[in-house]
Amino acid sequence: MSEKNPKLKQEWIRRLRNVRANLIVNDSTRVCSEHFQGEFNDSSVPTIFPSKQPAVVKQRRPVVRHLAETACNTEEEFVLDDSTDETKENVPIVSGKSESAQHPSKFIHQGCNTEQSETESKEIQVGEPSPVMRDACIQVSLPYISPEDLRYNDEKTGFYTGFVSFAMFWHYLSTLVKHGAHKLYYWEGEQRCANTTIPAYHQTDGHKPGRKRFLRPADEFLLVCMRLRLGLLQEHLADIFCISTTTVSLIINTWTNFLYDHCKGLIPWPSREQIMCNLPSGFRDYKNCRIVIDCTELYTEKPSYLIAQWLTWSEYKHSNTFKILIGVAPNGLVTFVSRLWCGNASDRHIVQQDGLLSKLSPGDMIMADKGFTIEDILPADVDLNIPPRIPGNRQMTPSEFFKTQAIASARIVVEMKMEQVKNYRILGGTLPLNEAHLAEQMVFICIAWTNLLPPLMK
């Protein structure tokens, strides 16, 4: 057949290899007659190739496990701060959260009405906090951490927020709520806000202007605290609070500016009599000391613009930095915070341009490091106490050594305050350029919150 009709032979081989790809054809290869349809002749082609029946895989019967009956029938009133009547009247009540709320995948609409679940979930996640702990079967994207988780653990409160106790955290939040923290309008940029009609910042009808909230005010405040205290990235915060990265950015922009406006009262300028009443023993030889000043630098990402690179370059840190001047009272209370300057600015320039000299009175004394060459710009009758400058390689005299030691032991208070400030890890790390517009506000908030900590010296 191969000699008479080679095309027919190739057709046989092609059809056979569709069934058996590794077929080897030689002179002894034969095809069974069962593969041909009808009577066999010289033009017949194999077309019948019955396929193998698929093997039947036996499956196990599913095991049904029922949830606890109490999972959908528990309600518990949870008032966070029940210490004072004032807090009860002014602080919104935050709904509690069970183990199922912390891990939403454990309970998924088992035996609950869908319409009821949707309604109650909106009450939890949108608007003001609900006073009652909702049904455990209500499934929404609840945060994996909330203020309720910190209520009985001051150590965890300090770790996540920087506040020494949960009572202080909640009292501070209640103060913010009194000033409209639950009615904030999300800041979405100048260009977008300019093209839309923005309602009044504080409305009298009890409703918040702008878009609906995805989190309660207490959750949003906790999110901002974790951003400042732990330096968590926005993507990480979005995963923790089960919201989008865009929403995290809007919350941080809005709350940072809101907190900046309401933290200015935490930086007082005490009178000389108030300083004398709280003068530590280490300053008994410097009773006229009004303020101890020092500058600190914060690392930032390298800008792409060459002039910005030059302005933020610090010869001291050999990196791109921001610079800020901090002044503390002898007991460690922060009494002055300058604006945020580029790392190229000198200490003298910051002191001269940022309004510190206008606050001083005759008879005051400033204590600083020897790098502050500001003797000639001080107001009249204002002294500067700095360690002696040693010209060249000359060794210190005994009097210079003891004076340097005495000033350094007193100036340690501002170094201790710098350490407290750097405990907010967003300042201890590298500030991202996409938050450069919030850098000054963030630094000020972190410094101001250190005044809520116990005094450094007594």
C-alpha positions in Angstrom: 0.0 0.0 0.0 2.8 2.4 0.7 4.1 1.9 -2.8 0.7 2.4 -4.4 -0.6 5.3 -2.3 2.1 7.0 -0.1 -0.4 9.8 0.8 -2.8 7.3 2.3 0.0 5.9 4.4 0.9 9.3 5.8 -2.8 9.8 6.7 -2.8 6.5 8.6 0.3 7.6 10.6 -1.1 11.0 11.4 -4.3 9.6 12.8 -2.5 6.9 14.8 -0.1 9.4 16.3 -3.0 11.5 17.5 -3.7 8.6 19.8 -0.2 7.4 20.5 2.4 10.2 20.1 5.4 7.9 20.6 4.3 5.5 17.7 7.3 4.1 15.8 6.3 2.9 12.3 8.2 0.1 10.6 7.5 -2.8 8.2 6.0 -5.0 11.0 3.5 -2.3 12.1 -0.1 -3.4 11.8 -3.5 -1.8 12.5 -6.4 -3.8 13.9 -9.5 -4.0 11.8 -11.7 -2.8 14.7 -10.4 0.8 14.0 -12.0 0.9 10.6 -15.6 1.8 9.9 -17.5 -0.2 7.4 -16.0 -2.7 5.0 -12.3 -2.5 4.6 -10.9 -1.5 1.1 -7.8 0.2 -0.4 -9.0 3.7 0.6 -10.0 3.0 4.2 -8.6 5.1 6.9 -8.6 4.2 10.7 -11.2 6.5 12.4 -12.4 4.5 15.4 -10.3 5.1 18.5 -12.4 4.6 21.7 -11.0 6.7 24.5 -10.3 5.4 28.0 -13.0 5.9 30.6 -11.9 8.3 33.3 -11.1 6.8 36.7 -13.8 7.4 39.3 -12.3 9.2 42.4 -14.2 8.6 45.5 -14.6 11.7 47.8 -15.1 11.9 51.5 -18.3 13.1 52.8 -18.0 16.7 54.1 -17.9 17.1 57.8 -20.3 19.8 59.1 -19.2 21.7 62.2 -21.7 24.0 63.8 -20.7 27.3 65.4 -21.4 28.0 69.0 -25.0 29.1 69.6 -23.8 32.2 71.6 -21.8 33.6 68.7 -24.8 35.4 67.2 -26.7 36.3 70.4 -24.3 38.3 72.6 -24.5 42.0 73.2 -22.4 43.9 75.7 -22.2 47.6 76.5 -18.6 48.8 76.5 -17.9 52.3 77.7 -14.1 53.0 77.5 -13.6 55.7 80.0 -15.8 55.5 83.1 -13.5 57.3 85.4 -15.0 60.8 85.3 -18.4 62.1 84.6 -17.0 64.8 82.3 -15.5 62.2 80.0 -18.7 60.2 79.9 -20.6 63.2 78.7 -18.2 64.3 76.0 -16.4 61.2 74.8 -18.1 59.1 72.1 -18.6 55.5 73.3 -16.7 53.0 71.3 -18.2 49.6 70.6 -16.4 46.6 72.0 -14.9 43.9 69.8 -14.8 40.1 70.5 -12.3 37.6 69.2 -14.5 37.0 66.2 -14.2 40.7 65.3 -10.5 40.6 65.5 -10.4 37.7 63.0 -13.3 38.2 60.6 -12.7 34.9 58.8 -13.9 32.9 61.8 -17.5 33.8 61.5 -19.1 34.5 58.1 -22.9 35.2 58.2 -23.8 32.1 60.1 -27.5 32.3 60.8 -27.8 36.1 60.5 -30.1 38.2 58.4 -28.3 39.8 55.5 -30.2 43.1 55.6 -29.7 43.4 59.3 -26.0 42.6 58.9 -25.5 45.3 56.3 -27.4 47.9 58.4 -25.5 47.2 61.6 -22.1 47.0 59.9 -22.7 50.5 58.6 -23.4 51.6 62.2 -20.1 50.2 63.3 -17.9 51.5 60.5 -19.5 54.7 59.4 -20.3 57.8 61.4 -19.9 58.2 65.2 -19.0 55.2 67.4 -21.8 52.9 68.4 -22.5 52.6 72.2 -23.4 48.9 72.0 -21.2 45.9 71.0 -22.9 44.6 67.8 -23.6 41.0 66.8 -20.5 38.9 66.5 -21.8 37.5 63.2 -21.8 40.9 61.5 -18.9 40.7 59.1 -17.2 43.9 57.9 -13.5 44.6 57.4 -12.8 45.5 61.0 -9.3 46.6 62.0 -7.0 44.0 63.5 -6.2 46.4 66.3 -8.5 49.0 67.9 -8.5 51.2 71.0 -10.5 48.5 72.8 -7.5 46.2 72.6 -5.4 48.7 74.5 -7.8 49.6 77.3 -6.3 47.4 80.0 -2.7 47.5 78.9 -0.8 50.8 79.4 2.4 49.2 78.2 0.9 48.4 74.8 -0.7 51.8 74.8 2.8 53.4 75.2 4.2 51.1 72.5 1.6 51.9 69.9 0.8 55.5 70.7 3.5 57.1 72.9 1.1 58.0 75.6 2.0 56.8 79.1 -1.4 55.3 79.7 -4.7 54.5 78.0 -6.5 57.0 80.3 -4.3 59.8 78.9 -4.8 58.6 75.4 -8.5 58.5 75.7 -8.7 61.9 77.6 -6.6 63.5 74.8 -8.9 62.0 72.2 -12.0 63.3 74.1 -10.5 66.8 73.9 -10.1 66.5 70.2 -13.6 65.3 69.8 -14.8 68.4 71.6 -13.0 70.4 69.0 -14.6 68.6 66.1 -12.5 65.5 65.4 -15.6 63.6 64.4 -16.5 66.2 61.8 -13.3 66.5 59.9 -13.4 67.0 56.1 -10.8 64.8 54.4 -8.1 66.9 52.7 -7.6 65.7 49.1 -5.3 68.3 47.8 -5.6 72.0 46.8 -6.5 71.4 43.2 -9.3 68.9 43.9 -10.7 70.9 46.8 -10.6 74.1 44.7 -12.8 72.5 42.1 -15.4 71.3 44.6 -17.7 73.1 47.0 -16.4 72.4 50.5 -19.0 72.6 53.2 -18.4 74.3 56.5 -15.6 72.8 58.5 -17.8 72.3 61.5 -21.5 71.8 60.8 -24.2 72.4 63.4 -26.5 69.6 62.3 -24.3 66.9 63.8 -23.2 65.5 60.5 -19.6 65.3 59.1 -19.0 67.1 55.8 -17.5 65.3 52.8 -17.2 61.5 52.2 -18.4 58.9 54.7 -15.9 57.5 57.2 -14.5 54.0 56.9 -13.3 54.1 60.5 -14.4 55.6 63.7 -12.6 58.8 64.9 -10.9 56.7 67.6 -9.5 54.3 65.0 -8.3 57.1 62.8 -6.5 58.7 65.7 -4.9 55.4 66.6 -3.8 55.0 63.0 -2.0 58.4 63.1 -0.4 57.6 66.4 1.0 54.3 65.1 2.3 56.2 62.0 4.2 58.6 64.2 5.2 56.3 67.1 6.2 53.2 65.0 6.9 54.8 61.6 4.8 52.2 59.9 4.4 52.6 56.1 1.0 53.5 54.7 0.7 50.1 53.0 1.2 48.4 56.3 -1.4 50.6 58.0 -3.8 49.9 55.2 -3.5 46.1 55.9 -3.9 46.6 59.7 -7.0 48.7 59.5 -8.5 46.9 56.4 -8.8 50.0 54.3 -7.1 51.2 51.1 -3.8 53.0 50.9 -5.5 56.1 49.5 -7.8 56.3 52.5 -4.8 56.0 54.8 -3.1 58.9 53.0 -6.3 61.0 53.4 -6.6 60.2 57.1 -2.9 61.1 57.7 -3.1 64.3 55.8 -6.3 65.5 57.5 -5.4 64.4 61.1 -1.8 65.7 60.9 -2.9 69.2 60.1 -5.8 69.0 62.7 -3.4 67.8 65.4 -0.8 70.4 64.5 -3.4 73.2 65.1 -4.4 71.7 68.5 -0.9 70.9 69.7 0.3 74.4 69.9 -1.1 74.8 73.4 1.2 72.1 74.6 4.3 74.3 74.0 4.0 77.0 76.7 6.4 79.8 77.5 6.5 79.8 81.3 7.4 82.8 83.3 10.6 83.1 85.3 8.7 82.6 88.5 7.2 79.3 87.3 10.7 78.1 86.3 12.1 79.0 89.7 9.3 77.0 91.4 10.2 73.9 89.4 14.0 74.4 89.3 15.9 71.0 89.5 18.8 70.6 91.8 21.2 70.3 88.9 20.5 74.0 88.0 21.1 75.5 91.5 24.2 77.3 90.1 22.2 78.6 87.1 19.1 80.0 88.7 18.6 82.6 85.9 18.6 80.0 83.2 15.5 80.5 81.1 16.0 78.0 78.3 18.4 75.3 77.2 18.6 75.1 73.4 20.0 72.7 70.9 19.4 71.7 67.3 18.7 68.2 66.0 18.7 66.9 62.4 16.3 64.4 60.8 17.2 62.3 57.9 15.2 62.7 54.7 15.3 61.0 51.3 17.5 62.6 48.6 15.6 65.0 46.5 15.9 64.8 42.7 16.1 68.6 42.3 19.7 69.8 42.5 19.0 73.0 44.5 16.9 71.0 47.0 19.8 68.5 47.4 22.2 71.4 48.2 19.8 73.0 50.6 19.2 69.8 52.6 22.8 68.6 52.6 24.3 68.5 56.1 28.1 68.6 56.4 27.7 67.3 60.0 25.6 64.3 59.1 27.0 63.9 55.6 23.4 63.3 54.3 20.3 65.1 53.3 18.5 66.3 56.5 16.0 68.7 58.0 17.0 70.7 61.0 15.0 72.1 63.9 15.8 74.1 67.1 14.3 72.9 70.4 14.4 74.8 73.6 13.6 73.2 77.0 13.1 74.6 80.5 15.5 73.3 83.2 13.1 70.6 84.2 12.8 69.3 80.6 9.6 70.9 79.5 9.7 71.9 75.8 9.1 75.7 75.7 10.2 76.5 72.2 10.1 74.7 68.8 11.4 76.4 65.6 10.2 75.9 62.1 11.7 73.0 60.1 14.7 74.2 58.2 16.9 72.6 55.6 20.0 70.8 56.9 22.2 73.5 55.3 21.0 76.2 57.7 23.3 77.2 60.5 22.4 77.3 64.2 23.0 81.0 64.3 20.7 81.6 61.4 17.8 79.6 63.0 18.1 81.4 66.3 18.2 84.8 64.6 15.2 84.2 62.3 12.8 82.1 64.3 11.6 84.4 67.0 13.4 83.0 70.1 15.2 86.2 70.9 12.0 88.2 71.1 10.7 86.0 73.9 13.6 86.7 76.2 13.6 89.3 79.0 16.5 91.2 80.6 18.2 89.1 83.2 17.6 85.8 81.3 20.3 83.3 80.5 20.5 80.9 77.6 22.4 77.7 77.9 23.7 76.1 74.7 26.5 74.2 73.1 29.7 76.0 72.0 28.6 75.8 68.4 26.0 78.6 69.0 28.0 81.7 68.1 25.2 84.1 69.0 26.8 86.4 71.5 26.6 89.5 69.3 22.9 89.1 68.4 21.4 88.6 71.9 19.2 91.3 73.3 20.6 93.6 76.0 21.1 92.1 79.5 20.6 88.5 78.1 23.5 86.2 78.9 24.8 83.1 77.0 26.3 80.3 79.0 28.3 77.9 76.7 31.4 75.7 77.3 34.7 77.6 76.8 36.1 77.4 73.3 39.6 76.1 73.2 41.7 77.7 70.4 44.0 75.4 68.4 45.3 72.3 70.1 45.8 73.8 73.5 44.8 71.7 76.4 42.1 72.8 78.8 43.0 74.5 82.0 41.5 73.1 85.2 39.0 75.9 85.5 37.9 75.4 81.8 37.6 71.7 82.4 35.3 72.1 85.5 33.2 74.7 83.8 32.7 72.5 80.7 31.8 69.6 83.0 29.3 71.7 85.0 27.6 73.0 81.9 27.5 69.6 80.2 25.9 68.0 83.3 23.1 70.7 83.2 22.7 70.6 79.4 22.0 66.9 79.5 18.4 67.7 80.0 18.0 68.8 76.3 19.8 65.7 75.2 17.4 63.6 77.1 14.5 65.4 75.5 16.0 64.7 72.1 16.0 61.0 72.9 12.3 61.2 73.9 11.6 62.9 70.6 13.5 60.3 68.6 11.5 57.5 70.3 8.9 58.5 67.7 10.4 56.3 65.0 9.1 58.4 62.1 11.7 60.9 63.2 14.4 58.4 64.0 14.3 57.0 60.5 14.3 58.6 57.1 11.4 61.0 56.3 9.9 60.1 52.9 9.6 62.9 50.3 6.0 62.1 49.6 5.3 63.3 53.1 7.6 66.3 53.0 4.6 68.7 53.0 3.7 67.2 56.4 7.2 67.0 57.9 7.0 70.2 60.0 3.6 69.3 61.4 4.7 65.7 62.2 7.9 66.9 64.0 5.9 69.5 66.0 3.3 67.0 67.1 5.9 64.5 68.3 7.8 67.2 70.2 4.6 68.5 71.7 3.4 65.1 72.9 6.7 64.6 74.8 5.4 67.3 77.2 2.7 64.9 78.2 5.3 62.6 79.7 6.6 62.9 83.3 9.2 65.6 83.9 12.8 64.7 83.1 14.3 66.4 86.2 12.9 67.3 89.5 
